[in-house]
Each structure stands twice: as structure tokens, then as C-alpha cells.
Amino acid sequence: MIDLDLRLHRGAFPLTVSIHLAGAATGIFGPSGSGKSSLLHALAGLLPVDALRLVVGGEVLVDTAADLTPPAHQRRIGLVFQDHRLFPHLSIADNLRYGLRAPAGRGPAWQEVIDLLDIGDLLDRRPEHCSGGQRQRVALGRALLAAPRLLLLDEPLASLDRGLKRQILPYLRRIRDRWQMPLLVVSHDLEEVLSLSDELLLLANGQVAGQGDLMHLASDPARLELLHDAGLVCLMPGIVDHHADGLAWVRLTGPGHAHLACANCTAPVGSPVEVLLHPDDLILARPPIGEALSLTNRLPGRILQITRSPSRCLVAVDLGADRPVLAEVAERAITALGLTIGDEILVLAKAQAVQAR
């Protein structure tokens, strides 16, 4: 739980953020220049502020009004950058030991961090002999060994290719789940943010433009327009039910019985997975439809909301899963189909367009 009240100026740019965050992880998203990185750097003590009060789990870490302004190295706030910031002349073990500033017994133990991040075989190496993904795991380990009350991740995966990103994301989720350590994650990649975060904080022009889950943010045309350049995705938890004809059938968690066929998923039956759907890959149709279609996935649902902005139209559909799915459709299609809130609808998707991981 985080309470944050911040005001600062960087030249002529003002940043004002006053929020309460209840989740374990919050993704900070917004257009370039909206103040995302400035927010993290100010919390970590790397930028001067006009005013700041930061309370984490009931503990006041910074309060300028009460003259509680510890320097960066005493704030118990970990900050991980996209470029790792490891010392090139030190071994991986010595880079990690640099983070051991917390009293014994407070925070994660050395071996616990080594095991969680799978970096035991790197300890004798120098950073130059490690891959980008390995260096990022070491940077995470160094931050954790300082026993932070709050962990800030500033574009932590931006320098990695898509394959490495998907390798690192599970480690970030392990950190979140193992220690219940509050995370603030800045990224330009909405998929990354949604994979880690319970809620989103949307910034624009140095102000809070919205707070909540993607469904909530996408329900408002102005906020949806701010997400114009984001690669919108829907992430839905599920369980691998069975494999057939080269496809994995995933049962979405929730009160319904929705199943999705996914190509290129080899997870064993019973494995929990995260299903990724892109709104522009989905097709809406009025039931009934004929069988002469190549689309494997045909899921019945009910329209929850229709949001129109100048650049896109999104239809939110309840499939009986834990989360609704968002389909991006043209305005002319909404008119042609006569779509309204509450309508029964079919959501169609190719199996090749559905990812499960």
C-alpha cells in the first residue's frame, strides 16, 4: 500500500502526482515526456522536489514538510535502470555485495536472492562476460539485497529483445510474489506492464490522467486516446486443458467455461498460463454463424461497453472469464452490426493469433 503526494519542476515542466495505490505492483504508463521516469527518480532521491510525502505500508519514508528527507542511499528504495548500471571492474559477486547495506535479518538473504534469480553460476564473472538478460537479473539482485521497502523499475526490459524480455518477466513476478515488495514499473510496453501490475497509473503532461485496470482506462475516450500508440493487449489467466491437432486448448479462469485454442504452446496439461490477445486480431459476429469458417476460436459473450475515441473503437466483451476481452473494430462495423451494450456476440480469433505462455 502506497500513499504518494509529489510536486516538482524540471525547468518549465511541472509534475504533480497525488495517489493511493493498494496493489502489490503498479505499472506507470503514458506518452513520452509525461513524467514517468521523473517520478521514479524523484522518489529515489535523484531529483530535487518541491514537496514529497511517501508512505509505504504505513511507514513514512519521505516527508519534506516534516523535514524527513533522507539522501538516496538511506531511503530504502531500490531503483533498477534499463542499462543495468553494474560496475565493470567488479565481479558479479562483488556487484551484488555492493547492495548488502541492510542489517542482517532484514530483507532477502544472499542465497535466497541468488537462487530466486538463478545467478549462482555467474558470481565469478565480470559484467562484460554476461548476457543482457543475466546483467539485468544481477541488477535486480543488487537492488533486493539492499532490503528496499519499495522497488522502482525504470524501463527494466527496454534494452532486451522480445525473447529475453519473456525470460526476465517471470523473475520479476517471482520478486513480486515472494516478498510482497511493492513495485512501481515504468515501461513503454503495455504487455510488460500488464504482466506485472495489478493496476495502471496513466500519466500525461505531468498529471495523473487515470488509475485502474486497462478495462477502466479504456472506458474513457480521452484516456483511450492517450493509449493511441500503445500496443493494446488483453492478458487473461488460464489452465492448459488438453492438446489436440497441434493446438493447446486453454480454459480461461472464471465463472464461465470459455476455452481458447492456441498455436505454439507446449505447456503440459494442467499448467497455469497467461493468454495474450491483441484487440485488433479479434473479430465480432452476430450469432448464429455458419461452419464454413477457418477460425478455430468462436467464443460467446456479452457486450459490456463500447468506447469511441478519434483514433479507435473498442468493444469490451464478457466471456465468463476473470477479465473481459477488448476487441478493436471499425465504427462502420459497429453500425452495420447494430452493436449495443448488453448484446450477445461471438468473439472470433485464429489459433495462430492467440499466445499462451
C-alpha positions as CSV (number, residue, x, y, z in Angstrom):
1,M,0.0,0.0,0.0
2,I,1.5,3.3,-1.1
3,D,0.4,6.9,-0.5
4,L,2.2,9.4,-2.6
5,D,2.0,13.2,-2.9
6,L,4.6,14.7,-5.1
7,R,5.3,18.1,-6.7
8,L,8.4,19.1,-8.7
9,H,9.5,21.2,-11.6
10,R,12.1,20.3,-14.2
11,G,12.7,23.6,-15.9
12,A,9.3,24.6,-17.2
13,F,7.8,21.1,-16.8
14,P,5.7,20.6,-13.7
15,L,5.0,17.1,-12.3
16,T,2.1,16.7,-9.8
17,V,1.1,13.2,-8.6
18,S,-1.2,12.6,-5.6
19,I,-2.4,9.0,-5.4
20,H,-3.2,6.0,-3.2
21,L,-2.0,2.6,-4.5
22,A,-3.4,-0.6,-2.9
23,G,-1.9,-3.3,-5.2
24,A,1.4,-5.1,-4.9
25,A,2.5,-3.8,-8.3
26,T,1.6,-0.7,-10.3
27,G,2.5,-0.1,-13.9
28,I,3.2,3.6,-14.8
29,F,2.3,4.3,-18.4
30,G,1.9,7.3,-20.6
31,P,3.2,9.1,-23.7
32,S,6.8,10.1,-23.9
33,G,7.6,13.1,-21.8
34,S,4.7,12.6,-19.5
35,G,6.9,12.4,-16.4
36,K,7.1,8.6,-15.8
37,S,10.9,8.4,-15.2
38,S,11.0,11.7,-13.4
39,L,8.5,10.3,-10.9
40,L,10.7,7.3,-10.1
41,H,13.9,9.4,-9.9
42,A,12.3,11.8,-7.6
43,L,11.1,9.1,-5.2
44,A,14.6,7.6,-5.2
45,G,16.2,10.9,-4.3
46,L,17.9,11.6,-7.6
47,L,15.9,14.7,-8.5
48,P,15.1,17.7,-6.3
49,V,11.4,18.2,-5.5
50,D,9.2,21.0,-4.3
51,A,7.3,18.7,-2.0
52,L,7.1,15.0,-1.4
53,R,5.4,12.7,1.1
54,L,5.8,9.0,0.5
55,V,4.2,6.4,2.8
56,V,4.7,2.6,2.1
57,G,2.9,0.1,4.2
58,G,2.2,2.7,6.9
59,E,5.8,3.7,7.2
60,V,6.7,7.3,6.2
61,L,9.9,7.1,4.0
62,V,10.0,10.7,2.9
63,D,8.1,13.8,4.1
64,T,9.6,17.1,3.1
65,A,7.0,19.1,5.2
66,A,8.3,17.3,8.3
67,D,11.9,17.7,7.3
68,L,12.2,13.9,6.7
69,T,14.4,13.9,3.6
70,P,17.0,11.1,3.8
71,P,19.6,11.0,1.0
72,A,19.1,8.5,-1.8
73,H,21.3,5.8,-0.2
74,Q,19.3,5.9,3.1
75,R,15.7,5.8,1.6
76,R,15.4,2.0,1.4
77,I,14.1,2.5,-2.1
78,G,15.6,0.3,-4.8
79,L,15.9,1.6,-8.4
80,V,16.7,-0.6,-11.3
81,F,17.6,1.1,-14.6
82,Q,17.3,-0.3,-18.1
83,D,21.1,-0.2,-18.6
84,H,21.9,-2.2,-15.5
85,R,24.5,0.2,-14.0
86,L,26.8,-2.6,-12.9
87,F,30.5,-1.8,-12.0
88,P,32.5,-3.2,-14.9
89,H,35.7,-3.7,-12.8
90,L,33.9,-5.8,-10.2
91,S,32.9,-9.4,-10.3
92,I,29.2,-10.3,-10.3
93,A,29.6,-11.4,-6.6
94,D,31.1,-8.0,-5.7
95,N,28.5,-6.1,-7.6
96,L,25.9,-8.0,-5.5
97,R,27.7,-7.3,-2.3
98,Y,27.5,-3.6,-3.0
99,G,23.8,-3.9,-2.3
100,L,24.4,-5.5,1.1
101,R,23.8,-2.4,3.2
102,A,20.9,-3.7,5.3
103,P,21.3,-5.1,8.8
104,A,21.4,-8.9,9.0
105,G,18.0,-10.4,9.1
106,R,16.2,-7.5,7.4
107,G,15.2,-8.2,3.8
108,P,16.0,-11.1,1.4
109,A,19.0,-13.3,2.3
110,W,22.0,-13.6,0.0
111,Q,21.4,-17.2,-1.0
112,E,17.7,-16.6,-1.4
113,V,18.3,-13.9,-3.9
114,I,20.9,-16.0,-5.8
115,D,18.5,-18.9,-6.0
116,L,15.5,-16.9,-7.0
117,L,17.2,-15.2,-9.8
118,D,19.3,-18.2,-11.0
119,I,22.6,-16.3,-10.9
120,G,24.7,-18.7,-8.8
121,D,26.9,-19.7,-11.9
122,L,27.6,-16.0,-12.7
123,L,29.3,-15.0,-9.4
124,D,32.9,-15.2,-10.6
125,R,32.3,-13.4,-13.9
126,R,32.6,-9.8,-14.9
127,P,29.6,-8.0,-16.3
128,E,31.1,-7.9,-19.8
129,H,31.0,-11.7,-19.8
130,C,27.3,-11.9,-19.1
131,S,24.3,-11.5,-21.5
132,G,22.0,-8.6,-21.2
133,G,19.4,-10.7,-19.5
134,Q,21.9,-12.0,-17.0
135,R,23.1,-8.5,-16.2
136,Q,19.5,-7.4,-15.6
137,R,19.0,-10.2,-13.2
138,V,22.2,-9.2,-11.3
139,A,20.9,-5.6,-11.2
140,L,17.7,-6.8,-9.7
141,G,19.6,-8.9,-7.2
142,R,21.8,-6.0,-6.1
143,A,18.6,-3.9,-5.5
144,L,17.0,-6.7,-3.5
145,L,20.0,-7.2,-1.2
146,A,19.6,-3.6,0.0
147,A,16.3,-4.7,1.5
148,P,14.2,-2.0,-0.1
149,R,10.7,-1.1,1.2
150,L,9.8,-0.1,-2.4
151,L,11.3,-1.3,-5.7
152,L,11.3,1.0,-8.7
153,L,11.8,-0.4,-12.2
154,D,12.6,2.2,-14.9
155,E,12.2,0.5,-18.3
156,P,13.8,-2.6,-16.9
157,L,13.4,-4.6,-20.1
158,A,13.8,-1.9,-22.8
159,S,17.3,-2.9,-23.8
160,L,16.4,-6.6,-24.3
161,D,14.9,-8.3,-27.3
162,R,11.5,-9.9,-27.1
163,G,12.8,-13.4,-26.3
164,L,14.9,-12.1,-23.4
165,K,12.0,-10.0,-22.1
166,R,9.9,-13.1,-21.8
167,Q,12.7,-14.8,-19.9
168,I,13.1,-11.9,-17.4
169,L,9.3,-11.3,-16.8
170,P,8.9,-14.5,-14.7
171,Y,11.8,-13.4,-12.4
172,L,10.1,-10.0,-11.8
173,R,6.8,-11.8,-11.0
174,R,8.8,-14.1,-8.6
175,I,10.1,-11.0,-6.8
176,R,6.6,-9.5,-6.6
177,D,5.1,-12.7,-5.2
178,R,7.9,-14.0,-3.0
179,W,8.4,-10.9,-0.8
180,Q,5.2,-8.9,-1.5
181,M,7.5,-6.0,-2.1
182,P,5.7,-3.0,-3.7
183,L,6.7,-2.4,-7.2
184,L,6.4,0.6,-9.4
185,V,7.2,-0.3,-13.0
186,V,7.7,2.2,-15.9
187,S,7.6,0.9,-19.4
188,H,6.5,1.9,-22.9
189,D,5.5,-1.7,-23.5
190,L,1.9,-2.3,-22.3
191,E,2.3,-6.0,-22.4
192,E,5.2,-5.8,-19.9
193,V,3.2,-3.5,-17.6
194,L,0.1,-5.7,-17.6
195,S,2.1,-8.8,-17.0
196,L,3.4,-7.4,-13.7
197,S,0.9,-5.0,-12.4
198,D,-2.4,-5.1,-10.5
199,E,-3.3,-1.6,-11.7
200,L,-2.1,1.1,-14.1
201,L,-1.2,4.7,-13.4
202,L,-1.6,6.7,-16.6
203,L,0.3,10.0,-16.8
204,A,0.0,12.8,-19.3
205,N,1.7,16.2,-19.3
206,G,2.9,15.7,-15.7
207,Q,-0.5,14.9,-14.3
208,V,-2.4,11.8,-13.4
209,A,-4.8,11.1,-16.3
210,G,-6.2,7.8,-14.9
211,Q,-5.8,5.0,-12.5
212,G,-7.1,1.4,-12.5
213,D,-7.1,-1.6,-14.7
214,L,-7.0,-1.5,-18.5
215,M,-10.7,-2.0,-18.8
216,H,-11.4,1.1,-16.7
217,L,-8.9,3.2,-18.6
218,A,-10.2,2.1,-21.9
219,S,-13.7,3.0,-21.0
220,D,-13.0,6.7,-21.3
221,P,-12.5,8.2,-24.8
222,A,-9.9,10.8,-23.6
223,R,-7.8,8.2,-21.8
224,L,-8.2,5.8,-24.7
225,E,-6.7,8.4,-27.0
226,L,-3.7,8.7,-24.7
227,L,-3.2,5.0,-25.3
228,H,-3.3,5.5,-29.0
229,D,0.4,4.5,-29.6
230,A,0.2,1.6,-27.1
231,G,0.1,-1.9,-28.5
232,L,-3.1,-2.8,-26.6
233,V,-3.2,-6.3,-25.3
234,C,-5.5,-8.4,-23.2
235,L,-3.8,-10.8,-20.7
236,M,-6.1,-13.5,-19.3
237,P,-5.1,-16.3,-16.9
238,G,-6.0,-19.8,-17.8
239,I,-5.1,-23.5,-17.4
240,V,-4.0,-25.8,-20.2
241,D,-6.9,-28.2,-20.6
242,H,-5.7,-30.5,-23.4
243,H,-3.7,-30.8,-26.6
244,A,-5.2,-31.8,-29.9
245,D,-4.3,-31.4,-33.6
246,G,-1.2,-29.4,-32.8
247,L,-3.1,-26.9,-30.7
248,A,-3.2,-26.3,-26.9
249,W,-6.7,-25.7,-25.6
250,V,-6.7,-23.3,-22.6
251,R,-9.6,-23.0,-20.2
252,L,-9.9,-19.4,-19.1
253,T,-10.2,-19.0,-15.3
254,G,-13.5,-17.5,-14.3
255,P,-17.1,-18.5,-13.7
256,G,-17.7,-19.5,-17.3
257,H,-16.3,-22.3,-19.4
258,A,-14.5,-20.4,-22.1
259,H,-11.8,-22.3,-24.0
260,L,-9.3,-20.9,-26.4
261,A,-7.2,-22.8,-28.9
262,C,-3.6,-21.6,-29.0
263,A,-0.9,-22.4,-31.5
264,N,2.8,-22.8,-30.5
265,C,2.0,-23.6,-26.8
266,T,3.7,-26.7,-25.5
267,A,3.0,-26.3,-21.8
268,P,1.8,-29.5,-20.1
269,V,-1.8,-30.2,-19.3
270,G,-2.8,-28.5,-16.0
271,S,-0.2,-25.8,-16.4
272,P,-1.2,-22.2,-15.5
273,V,-0.6,-19.9,-18.4
274,E,-1.3,-16.4,-19.4
275,V,-3.2,-16.0,-22.7
276,L,-2.3,-12.9,-24.7
277,L,-4.9,-11.5,-27.2
278,H,-4.4,-8.4,-29.3
279,P,-7.7,-6.4,-29.8
280,D,-7.1,-5.9,-33.5
281,D,-6.8,-9.7,-34.0
282,L,-10.3,-10.3,-32.8
283,I,-13.5,-10.3,-34.9
284,L,-17.0,-9.8,-33.7
285,A,-20.0,-11.6,-35.3
286,R,-23.7,-11.8,-34.6
287,P,-24.8,-15.4,-33.8
288,P,-25.5,-17.7,-35.4
289,I,-22.8,-18.1,-37.9
290,G,-22.2,-21.0,-40.3
291,E,-19.5,-23.6,-40.1
292,A,-17.7,-22.6,-43.3
293,L,-15.1,-20.5,-41.4
294,S,-11.4,-21.2,-40.9
295,L,-11.4,-19.6,-37.5
296,T,-11.0,-22.1,-34.6
297,N,-12.0,-19.9,-31.7
298,R,-15.6,-18.8,-31.5
299,L,-16.5,-17.7,-28.0
300,P,-20.0,-16.5,-27.0
301,G,-20.1,-13.3,-24.9
302,R,-22.0,-10.2,-23.9
303,I,-21.0,-6.7,-24.7
304,L,-20.1,-4.7,-21.6
305,Q,-19.1,-1.4,-23.1
306,I,-18.3,0.4,-26.3
307,T,-15.7,3.2,-26.3
308,R,-15.1,5.6,-29.1
309,S,-12.1,7.9,-29.4
310,P,-10.9,9.8,-32.5
311,S,-8.4,7.1,-33.4
312,R,-10.1,3.8,-32.4
313,C,-13.3,2.0,-31.2
314,L,-13.0,-0.7,-28.5
315,V,-15.7,-3.2,-27.6
316,A,-15.4,-4.9,-24.2
317,V,-16.9,-8.4,-24.1
318,D,-17.6,-10.6,-21.1
319,L,-16.6,-14.2,-21.9
320,G,-17.3,-15.5,-18.5
321,A,-13.6,-15.2,-17.6
322,D,-11.9,-13.3,-14.8
323,R,-11.4,-10.4,-17.1
324,P,-13.3,-9.1,-20.2
325,V,-11.7,-9.1,-23.6
326,L,-11.3,-6.0,-25.7
327,A,-11.9,-6.1,-29.4
328,E,-10.9,-3.2,-31.7
329,V,-13.4,-2.8,-34.5
330,A,-14.2,-0.1,-37.1
331,E,-17.1,2.3,-36.4
332,R,-18.8,1.2,-39.6
333,A,-18.8,-2.4,-38.3
334,I,-20.4,-1.3,-35.1
335,T,-23.1,0.5,-37.1
336,A,-23.5,-2.4,-39.6
337,L,-23.9,-5.0,-36.8
338,G,-26.1,-2.6,-34.7
339,L,-23.9,-3.4,-31.6
340,T,-25.2,-2.1,-28.3
341,I,-24.3,-2.7,-24.7
342,G,-25.9,-6.0,-23.4
343,D,-25.9,-7.7,-26.9
344,E,-25.0,-11.3,-27.2
345,I,-22.0,-11.6,-29.5
346,L,-19.4,-14.1,-30.8
347,V,-15.7,-13.3,-30.5
348,L,-13.7,-15.0,-33.3
349,A,-9.9,-15.5,-33.4
350,K,-7.4,-17.6,-35.3
351,A,-5.5,-20.0,-33.1
352,Q,-2.3,-18.6,-34.6
353,A,-3.2,-15.1,-33.2
354,V,-3.6,-16.5,-29.6
355,Q,-0.5,-16.8,-27.5
356,A,-0.2,-18.7,-24.2
357,R,2.9,-18.6,-22.0
